[in-house]
Amino acid sequence: MIYRNTFFIGIAVVLLIALGCRRDSPHKIVKSTIKNESFFEQTMIVNSSCDNTVEGDLLIIKRINGDTLYLNDLPTCLKNTDLPKWTLGWGMDIKYYDNGSENLSEIISMDFTKKYVIIGKQIKGYKKAIISQPVAFWNIKPSNFIHFKKEPLTYQKSFPKNWKNKSIIISKIVFDSLSQNYVMLLNEVDSDTLAVYAMKSANLIDWEPINEGKVIYNAMDFGWGKLKSSDYNHYSSFLTDLIYFKGVWNYAFTTITDEGKRNISIYQSEQLLSKDIKLISKNIVSNQRHWKCCGAYIPKFARFQNYVIMFYTGRNDDRFESIGFMVSKDMKKWESSRRRLHFGNRGWRSDLRCSEVAMAEVKSDTIFLYVQGSKLPNIGLWKRFITKTEYKYLTGNVLDSEIGMFISVDGGITFKANSKNPIFINDFSSQYEDDHLGMSLDIIKKNDTTFLFYTAKGQKGGIYQPFVKFRVK
């Protein structure tokens, strides 16, 4: 079978090639034998069917007797043995603060016949639940991941003190074979310039600064200066991913074009964090397609054999986001799919403005794609003037980005959502991360421990900070 120089027609052919399609049967896809066991349970429940792809019938308080709340129904997927890791939440009955996470209580027990919940200590908020109010269930230990400490990583003594007051995201964590250390690259965001920092660790628990905690890369290293986009939000250039490929380190930056739109550029260095870093691919995503006409950003790499697949987010002039991807053999020449990936639904991903890629990985013939999503609020004239529920009376991740998993076993032609989506959410019981998740995720297995690194924003400080959870097998 002869393959042409162009790797794919549409989205499929490149991954059919890259993911090892059999030569004697180019249309036959081997079914995946790989399972991702990192996430296996739900993180939020807003209806009795436990289906987050739809709004469904809200769980409503019908009667209150002390600490016993009688609901119209209870979620079928919960058991009393699950309750130590779950909380019950309700809103403030105020615009923008009514998604069921503003007030949280421990759950003592539930009676599925009489449809009541006995709540314990209130661990967040000060308002008591009221009749006719919708509630939601939140998993604070999703898939058994727990905190070492609830504080952000920047609160460790080894981290520079001034990082506590900066909005910082994790760009990537890699293993440096030369130093035998894990290296965490962090990027200052919500800023008008570039600032990349780095920390190192031998065990993924105790971290110490590289370069004394000073900036590793700034805008002057790339000749960018202070650049802002003319997009809906103002963004500086920033580092979003890093991969070691064919003997060199490859850095993916979201950059700003001369027209003020976000795009993607790739830089290389032979040694990790070297100042001798060179541009090899500039503004590699075409803006000709409508779905990405206003920018392409947040590139994430996934490696398969001699290829690198790069997923990214595109935005149109309505601020709607979709996902595209490209493939390269050398990080210089990229072949792009004309198709877009979109995983919208009527539930936790009903907001078309939120679809940033948090992580991508390829295992054998299977693609695991981790994507942000958020829920649209109650909006419209009817809800504003008649029902008086605009921006109220709706539970779940309303205007809060969380992360879901989407899996492809046919070379990227189709993706299937994990039935537990969103598979990971921020801990709404913690003041440090009770707002929403950022667009970064790293999962690292070391011996019998799985580490999950992520970025989240808290309402108190209003800044992004890095966190880690772990699970021992």
Stockholm file with secondary structure:
# STOCKHOLM 1.0

chainA/1-473         MIYRNTFFIGIAVVLLIALGCRRDSPHKIVKSTIKNESFFEQTMIVNSSCDNTVEGDLLIIKRINGDTLYLNDLPTCLKNTDLPKWTLGWGMDIKYYDNGSENLSEIISMDFTKKYVIIGKQIKGYKKAIISQPVAFWNIKPSNFIHFKKEPLTYQKSFPKNWKNKSIIISKIVFDSLSQNYVMLLNEVDSDTLAVYAMKSANLIDWEPINEGKVIYNAMDFGWGKLKSSDYNHYSSFLTDLIYFKGVWNYAFTTITDEGKRNISIYQSEQLLSKDIKLISKNIVSNQRHWKCCGAYIPKFARFQNYVIMFYTGRNDDRFESIGFMVSKDMKKWESSRRRLHFGNRGWRSDLRCSEVAMAEVKSDTIFLYVQGSKLPNIGLWKRFITKTEYKYLTGNVLDSEIGMFISVDGGITFKANSKNPIFINDFSSQYEDDHLGMSLDIIKKNDTTFLFYTAKGQKGGIYQPFVKFRVK
#=GR chainA/1-473 SS CCCCSSCCSTTHHHHHHHTTCCTTCTTCCCCCCCCCCSCCSCSEECBTTCCTTSCCSBEEEEEEETTEEEESCCCTTCCGGGGGGEEEEECCSBTTBCSSCSEEEEEEEEETTTTEEEEEEEEECSCCCCTTCEEEEEESSGGGCEESCSSCGGGSTTSCGGGGGSCEEEEEEEEETTTTEEEEEEEECSSSSCEEEEEEESSSSSCEESGGGCCSEEGGGTTCCSCCCCSSSCCCCEEEEEEEETTEEEEEEEEECTTSCEEEEEEEESSTTCSCCEEEECSCSCCCSGGGTTBEEEEEEEEETTEEEEEEEEECTTCCEEEEEEEESSSSSCEECSCCBCCCCSSTTCCTTCCCEEEEEEETTEEEEEEEECBCCCCSHIIIIISCCTTCSCCSSBTCCEEEEEEESSTTSCCEECTTCSCBCCCTTSTTSCSEEEEEEEEEEETTEEEEEEEEECTTTCCEEEEEEEEEC
#=GC SS_cons         CCCCSSCCSTTHHHHHHHTTCCTTCTTCCCCCCCCCCSCCSCSEECBTTCCTTSCCSBEEEEEEETTEEEESCCCTTCCGGGGGGEEEEECCSBTTBCSSCSEEEEEEEEETTTTEEEEEEEEECSCCCCTTCEEEEEESSGGGCEESCSSCGGGSTTSCGGGGGSCEEEEEEEEETTTTEEEEEEEECSSSSCEEEEEEESSSSSCEESGGGCCSEEGGGTTCCSCCCCSSSCCCCEEEEEEEETTEEEEEEEEECTTSCEEEEEEEESSTTCSCCEEEECSCSCCCSGGGTTBEEEEEEEEETTEEEEEEEEECTTCCEEEEEEEESSSSSCEECSCCBCCCCSSTTCCTTCCCEEEEEEETTEEEEEEEECBCCCCSHIIIIISCCTTCSCCSSBTCCEEEEEEESSTTSCCEECTTCSCBCCCTTSTTSCSEEEEEEEEEEETTEEEEEEEEECTTTCCEEEEEEEEEC
//
